[in-house]
Structures are given as structure tokens and as C-alpha cells.
Amino acid sequence: MKEIKVKNSIIKLVQGDITELNTDVIVNAANAQLILGGGVAGAIRRKGGAAIQMECDKIGGTFVGGAVITTGGNLKARHVIHAVGPRMGKGNEDIKLRSAVLNSFKLMDEHGLKTIAFPAISTGIFGYPIDRCAKIMILTAKEYLAGETQIREIVFCLFSEPDFEVFNEELNQISKTY
């Protein structure tokens, strides 16, 4: 497990199943319709229960780069933030990914939440390159924590060892410039 300190907070990496983490929030790599299908979303639906999808249905959807918050249902996490990342080939992917991460942090601050875990947003069926994802997500987290926030811990939870290694390399690069 690798981590860096930013002001009064930490950014850390773990390898494993995001649905098993005991944070205030876990992030779902969502689609704009907020339909919990496969990948991370499917695991959240299976372990969290129907209440999460029911709340998503009431919200109805959000834009690419947007984020909404729901209950965590039966998960260890009290809440799920559904962040809609970009699909490769649709344009402005880096800006959209940064926006999804920033909007997740803003929801945390609005709701007084302190700990959050992210998957590698958009790197599954949306086809976003893992190395670009790691760079944007970690840099955005570092910049956000450098400002005024009550967030104390940002966890990047990578399911596979190769994805963990990419994020670890990026965290090492960013920690050298901090």
C-alpha cells in the first residue's frame, strides 16, 4: 500500500474489491443513465442491494463528467457517488474525467463526508487508457486536497495488480514533485 500526505489528508492506493472498503463513500464508475450494469456498478448492485438502483432511478441520470450521491444500501460504505466518466472517442475525455472526479469531491464536501474510494473510472468498457486515468485522477485529488476541504482520505482501489502498478508508478511520480 502506497500513500502520500497532502496538507491534513492522505491519498493512498489499495488493491482489491472496492465494495469491501469501509469508507464514507465508494465511487461507482457510472453511465449517464445511472443504470447499474456490469463491472464496478454490477458489483455495487449485487452487494449493496436494490435500494441503490431505486435511488438512481429517482434521480434519473446525470451528464458525462457529473456525479450524484445515493445511499450505500447494504455496503460497508454509507454512500455511493455515481461519477460518469468519458467514453473514449467522444472528445474532451481528459476534461470530462477530471470533472467527474472534481464533482465527486464537491459532493463529499457538501455532505460533510471525509473518506472516499475510487475505482479507475472509465478504464473498463469505456476504453479509457489506464495510464491517463491514473495521472488525471491522482493529480486532481492532490490539487483538491491542497485547497480548503474536510476530506481526509482519498483511496484509489484497483482490482487488478497491473492497474495497481500503473497507479503506484503515477503516485510515485507525483510524490516527487510535491
C-alpha positions in Angstrom: 0.0 0.0 0.0 1.4 3.3 -1.1 0.3 6.8 0.2 1.2 10.4 0.2 0.2 13.2 2.6 -1.3 16.4 1.3 -1.9 19.0 4.0 -4.0 17.2 6.6 -5.1 14.4 4.2 -3.8 11.4 2.5 -4.0 9.8 -0.9 -3.5 6.1 -0.8 -3.6 3.1 -3.1 -5.1 -0.4 -2.3 -5.5 -3.4 -4.5 -8.8 -5.2 -4.0 -12.6 -5.1 -4.2 -13.9 -1.6 -3.7 -17.3 -2.9 -2.5 -15.5 -4.3 0.6 -14.0 -0.9 1.7 -15.2 0.7 4.9 -15.1 4.4 3.7 -17.8 7.0 4.0 -18.2 6.8 0.2 -17.3 4.5 -2.7 -17.4 5.7 -6.2 -19.3 3.9 -8.9 -17.9 4.3 -12.4 -21.4 5.1 -13.7 -23.1 5.6 -17.0 -25.2 8.8 -17.6 -28.5 6.9 -17.2 -27.3 5.6 -13.7 -28.1 2.0 -14.6 -26.1 -0.3 -12.5 -25.0 -2.9 -15.1 -21.6 -4.7 -15.2 -18.2 -4.1 -13.8 -17.9 -2.0 -10.7 -21.6 -0.9 -11.0 -22.7 -4.6 -11.1 -20.7 -5.5 -8.0 -22.2 -2.4 -6.2 -25.7 -3.5 -7.2 -25.2 -7.1 -6.1 -23.6 -6.3 -2.7 -25.4 -3.1 -2.0 -29.0 -4.2 -2.8 -31.9 -2.8 -4.7 -32.1 0.5 -2.7 -29.1 1.9 -4.6 -30.7 1.4 -8.1 -34.0 2.6 -6.8 -32.4 5.9 -5.7 -30.6 6.2 -9.0 -33.9 5.7 -10.8 -35.5 8.5 -8.9 -32.5 10.8 -9.8 -32.9 9.7 -13.4 -29.4 10.4 -14.7 -26.6 13.0 -15.0 -24.2 14.3 -17.5 -20.8 12.9 -18.5 -18.4 14.5 -16.0 -21.2 14.7 -13.4 -21.7 12.9 -10.1 -24.7 12.2 -7.9 -24.9 10.6 -4.4 -27.1 7.8 -3.1 -27.3 5.5 -0.1 -24.7 2.7 0.2 -27.5 0.2 0.8 -26.0 -2.9 2.3 -22.4 -1.9 1.6 -19.9 -1.1 4.3 -19.7 2.4 2.8 -22.6 4.7 3.8 -22.9 6.3 0.4 -22.2 5.7 -3.3 -21.2 8.6 -5.5 -22.0 7.7 -9.1 -19.4 9.5 -11.3 -20.0 9.5 -15.0 -16.6 9.2 -16.8 -16.0 9.6 -20.5 -16.2 7.1 -23.3 -13.1 7.1 -25.5 -13.6 8.6 -28.9 -16.3 11.1 -27.8 -14.0 14.1 -27.4 -12.6 16.0 -24.4 -12.1 12.8 -22.4 -9.5 14.2 -20.1 -11.6 17.2 -19.2 -14.6 15.0 -18.6 -12.7 12.6 -16.3 -11.3 15.5 -14.3 -14.8 16.9 -14.0 -16.3 13.6 -12.7 -13.6 13.4 -10.1 -14.0 17.1 -9.0 -17.8 16.8 -8.9 -17.3 13.7 -6.6 -15.1 15.8 -4.2 -17.6 18.6 -4.2 -20.4 16.2 -3.2 -18.2 15.0 -0.4 -17.7 18.5 1.0 -21.5 19.3 0.5 -22.4 16.3 2.6 -19.7 16.6 5.2 -18.0 13.3 4.3 -14.3 12.6 5.0 -13.2 9.3 3.3 -13.8 8.2 -0.3 -12.6 5.3 -2.5 -12.4 5.5 -6.3 -12.0 2.8 -9.0 -10.2 3.6 -12.2 -13.1 5.5 -13.8 -13.8 4.8 -17.5 -11.0 2.2 -17.9 -13.3 -0.7 -18.4 -15.8 -0.9 -21.2 -15.5 2.9 -21.8 -12.0 2.2 -23.1 -10.0 5.0 -21.3 -6.3 4.3 -21.1 -5.3 3.3 -17.5 -2.1 5.5 -17.5 -4.0 8.6 -18.5 -6.7 7.8 -15.9 -4.1 7.4 -13.1 -2.4 10.7 -14.0 -5.6 12.7 -14.1 -7.3 11.2 -11.1 -4.2 11.4 -8.8 -3.3 14.9 -9.8 -6.9 16.1 -9.4 -7.0 14.6 -5.9 -3.7 16.2 -4.9 -4.8 19.6 -6.2 -8.2 19.4 -4.5 -6.7 18.4 -1.1 -4.3 21.4 -1.4 -7.3 23.7 -1.1 -10.0 24.0 1.6 -11.7 20.7 2.2 -12.7 18.4 5.0 -11.8 15.3 3.0 -9.2 13.4 5.0 -8.6 10.3 2.9 -8.8 9.5 -0.8 -8.3 5.9 -1.7 -7.8 4.6 -5.3 -8.8 1.0 -5.2 -7.6 -1.0 -8.1 -8.9 -4.5 -8.7 -6.0 -5.9 -10.8 -2.3 -5.9 -10.0 -1.4 -4.4 -13.4 -3.8 -1.5 -12.8 -2.4 -1.1 -9.2 1.1 -0.9 -10.6 0.2 1.8 -13.1 -1.4 3.9 -10.3 1.5 3.2 -8.0 4.0 4.5 -10.6 2.0 7.6 -11.1 1.7 8.3 -7.3 5.5 7.9 -7.1 6.0 10.4 -9.9 3.6 12.9 -8.4 5.0 12.5 -4.9 8.4 13.5 -6.3 7.0 16.8 -7.4 5.2 17.5 -4.2 
